[in-house]
Amino acid sequence: MLVNDLFAESWLTESKDSAPDLDQLLGKLCELVIVKQKKNPKHYGYVAAAVIDPDGHVVASTSLKHQGHWVHAERAAIEAYKRKYGHLPDNCTIVTTLSPCSERMDDRYGESCEDLLDDYGITDIYCGYQDPTQDSGYTVTSNEKIKELCKAFADTFLGDQQLDELSFLGSPCTKDCSGHRAGYDWSARKGNITGNSPYSPSFNNGANLRAAGK
């Protein structure tokens, strides 16, 4: 059970008149990340997410540290919404600066954000940047300035994992091994099948390595 005051810094706003502009909301989420980073300059890894309910209420939060683990922003925003309104209704939208995680993470509190959103039946997800190390398929903003800013936030914690990688299980990586890793993990979840992505040979290589028993 999360402590009661864990989400005390959640950002709350309401607007019933019309649905919020998603890119404007992403801009506000980016501001939230910047404010949080300034308050905690030694902690990198901040993401911000918001829940929009069918009535236009918006509840947002950044990711948070809790007992040595990261509470990801999607979970933080959902918990903040529930504290304010009691329960999460159907047909909510999630807006987040970084696409929901789908893979195992030892420093994460709880299950993956993908599984969490599935549990709540949330399928309408809008992102500022797609994490190349995780599953794809979410709607990403077409606003290049917002996308660049969200990528810059993500690079503070994604880049360090990838800078020095030259190969993945003997397969050469062109820039980093994020594509190989994503394909390998995807194949493991799907029962060790081969990759067939028309867009990412590195994803297919990773999936094929898993299918081959590497």
C-alpha positions as CSV (number, residue, x, y, z in Angstrom):
1,M,0.0,0.0,0.0
2,L,1.4,3.4,-1.0
3,V,1.7,5.9,1.8
4,N,-1.1,8.4,1.9
5,D,0.9,11.5,1.2
6,L,2.9,10.1,-1.7
7,F,1.1,12.1,-4.3
8,A,0.8,15.3,-2.4
9,E,2.5,17.2,-5.2
10,S,0.2,16.1,-7.9
11,W,-1.0,18.8,-10.2
12,L,-4.8,19.1,-10.4
13,T,-7.0,21.1,-12.7
14,E,-10.5,20.9,-14.0
15,S,-12.3,22.0,-17.2
16,K,-15.7,20.6,-18.0
17,D,-16.4,22.9,-20.9
18,S,-14.4,21.1,-23.6
19,A,-11.8,18.4,-23.9
20,P,-8.3,19.8,-23.4
21,D,-5.9,20.2,-26.4
22,L,-3.5,17.3,-26.0
23,D,-0.4,19.1,-27.2
24,Q,-1.1,22.0,-24.9
25,L,-1.5,19.5,-22.1
26,L,1.8,17.9,-23.0
27,G,3.4,21.4,-22.8
28,K,2.1,21.7,-19.3
29,L,3.4,18.3,-18.4
30,C,6.8,19.3,-19.7
31,E,6.7,22.3,-17.4
32,L,5.9,20.0,-14.6
33,V,8.9,17.9,-15.3
34,I,11.2,21.0,-15.4
35,V,9.9,22.2,-12.1
36,K,10.3,18.8,-10.5
37,Q,13.9,18.5,-11.9
38,K,14.8,21.9,-10.5
39,K,13.6,20.8,-7.0
40,N,15.5,17.5,-7.2
41,P,18.5,18.0,-9.5
42,K,20.2,14.8,-8.4
43,H,17.3,12.6,-9.4
44,Y,17.0,11.9,-13.1
45,G,14.2,10.0,-14.6
46,Y,11.2,12.2,-14.3
47,V,8.2,11.6,-16.5
48,A,4.8,13.4,-16.3
49,A,1.4,12.0,-17.1
50,A,-2.2,13.1,-16.9
51,V,-5.5,11.4,-16.7
52,I,-8.4,13.0,-18.6
53,D,-11.8,11.7,-17.7
54,P,-14.9,11.9,-20.0
55,D,-16.1,15.0,-18.2
56,G,-12.9,16.9,-19.0
57,H,-11.3,16.7,-15.5
58,V,-7.6,16.5,-15.7
59,V,-5.3,15.1,-12.9
60,A,-1.6,15.0,-13.5
61,S,1.6,13.9,-11.6
62,T,5.3,13.3,-12.2
63,S,7.0,10.0,-11.5
64,L,8.0,9.7,-7.9
65,K,10.6,8.0,-5.7
66,H,9.0,5.6,-3.1
67,Q,11.1,3.4,-0.8
68,G,13.9,3.2,-3.4
69,H,11.7,2.5,-6.3
70,W,10.2,4.7,-9.1
71,V,6.5,5.1,-9.1
72,H,5.9,5.7,-12.8
73,A,4.0,8.8,-13.8
74,E,1.0,6.9,-15.2
75,R,0.5,5.1,-11.9
76,A,1.0,8.4,-9.9
77,A,-1.5,10.2,-12.0
78,I,-4.1,7.4,-11.7
79,E,-3.6,7.3,-7.9
80,A,-3.9,11.1,-7.7
81,Y,-7.1,11.0,-9.7
82,K,-8.6,8.3,-7.4
83,R,-7.7,10.3,-4.3
84,K,-9.6,13.3,-5.7
85,Y,-12.6,11.6,-7.3
86,G,-12.8,8.2,-5.6
87,H,-12.6,5.9,-8.6
88,L,-11.5,5.9,-12.2
89,P,-14.4,6.0,-14.7
90,D,-14.4,4.2,-18.1
91,N,-13.2,5.8,-21.3
92,C,-10.3,7.9,-19.7
93,T,-7.4,9.1,-21.7
94,I,-3.7,9.1,-20.6
95,V,-1.4,11.8,-21.8
96,T,2.3,11.2,-20.9
97,T,5.7,12.7,-21.9
98,L,7.1,9.2,-22.4
99,S,5.2,6.1,-23.8
100,P,4.1,3.6,-21.1
101,C,6.7,1.0,-20.1
102,S,6.1,-2.6,-21.0
103,E,9.3,-4.5,-19.9
104,R,10.7,-5.7,-16.6
105,M,12.4,-3.0,-14.5
106,D,13.9,-3.8,-11.2
107,D,13.7,-0.2,-9.9
108,R,10.0,0.2,-10.8
109,Y,7.2,0.1,-8.2
110,G,4.5,-2.4,-9.3
111,E,3.8,-3.9,-12.7
112,S,4.5,-2.3,-16.0
113,C,2.5,0.7,-17.0
114,E,1.2,-1.2,-20.0
115,D,-0.3,-3.8,-17.7
116,L,-1.6,-1.2,-15.3
117,L,-3.4,0.6,-18.1
118,D,-4.8,-2.7,-19.4
119,D,-6.1,-3.4,-16.0
120,Y,-8.1,-0.1,-16.0
121,G,-9.2,-0.6,-19.6
122,I,-7.4,2.5,-20.8
123,T,-6.6,2.3,-24.5
124,D,-6.5,6.0,-25.5
125,I,-2.9,7.0,-24.9
126,Y,-1.1,10.0,-26.2
127,C,2.7,10.4,-25.8
128,G,5.3,13.1,-26.3
129,Y,8.0,10.5,-27.2
130,Q,8.1,6.8,-27.9
131,D,10.6,4.9,-25.7
132,P,12.7,2.9,-28.3
133,T,13.5,0.2,-25.7
134,Q,9.8,-0.6,-25.1
135,D,6.8,-1.8,-27.1
136,S,5.6,0.7,-29.7
137,G,2.1,1.4,-31.1
138,Y,1.0,4.4,-29.1
139,T,-0.1,7.7,-30.6
140,V,2.8,10.2,-30.5
141,T,2.5,13.9,-30.9
142,S,3.3,15.4,-34.4
143,N,4.5,18.6,-32.7
144,E,8.3,18.4,-33.3
145,K,9.2,20.9,-30.5
146,I,7.3,19.0,-27.9
147,K,8.6,15.7,-29.2
148,E,12.2,17.0,-29.0
149,L,11.7,18.2,-25.4
150,C,10.1,15.0,-24.3
151,K,13.0,13.0,-25.9
152,A,15.5,15.3,-24.1
153,F,13.8,14.4,-20.8
154,A,13.9,10.7,-21.6
155,D,17.6,10.8,-22.8
156,T,18.6,11.8,-19.2
157,F,18.0,8.2,-18.2
158,L,17.7,6.2,-21.4
159,G,21.0,7.4,-22.9
160,D,23.3,6.1,-20.1
161,Q,22.0,2.5,-20.7
162,Q,22.9,2.6,-24.4
163,L,25.9,4.8,-25.2
164,D,28.6,2.2,-25.0
165,E,26.8,-0.8,-26.6
166,L,28.3,-2.2,-29.8
167,S,26.7,-5.6,-30.0
168,F,23.8,-7.6,-28.5
169,L,24.5,-11.3,-28.1
170,G,27.0,-11.1,-30.9
171,S,24.8,-9.1,-33.3
172,P,26.2,-5.7,-34.2
173,C,24.3,-2.6,-33.3
174,T,24.3,0.3,-35.6
175,K,23.9,3.0,-32.9
176,D,22.8,1.4,-29.7
177,C,21.1,-1.9,-28.9
178,S,17.7,-0.7,-27.9
179,G,16.1,-2.2,-31.0
180,H,17.7,-5.6,-30.4
181,R,16.7,-5.6,-26.8
182,A,13.1,-4.6,-27.6
183,G,12.8,-7.4,-30.2
184,Y,14.4,-10.0,-27.8
185,D,12.0,-9.1,-25.0
186,W,9.0,-9.0,-27.4
187,S,9.8,-12.5,-28.7
188,A,10.1,-13.8,-25.1
189,R,6.6,-12.6,-24.3
190,K,5.2,-14.0,-27.5
191,G,6.6,-17.5,-27.0
192,N,10.0,-17.1,-28.7
193,I,8.8,-16.3,-32.2
194,T,10.8,-14.6,-34.9
195,G,10.5,-10.9,-35.8
196,N,8.7,-9.6,-38.8
197,S,8.8,-5.8,-38.4
198,P,9.1,-4.0,-41.8
199,Y,10.6,-1.0,-40.1
200,S,13.3,-2.3,-37.7
201,P,15.9,-4.9,-38.8
202,S,17.5,-4.6,-35.3
203,F,14.1,-5.4,-33.7
204,N,13.9,-8.5,-35.9
205,N,17.5,-9.5,-35.1
206,G,16.8,-9.3,-31.4
207,A,13.6,-11.4,-31.8
208,N,15.4,-13.9,-34.0
209,L,18.2,-14.3,-31.4
210,R,15.6,-15.2,-28.7
211,A,13.7,-17.6,-31.1
212,A,17.1,-19.3,-31.7
213,G,17.6,-19.9,-28.0
214,K,20.3,-17.3,-27.5
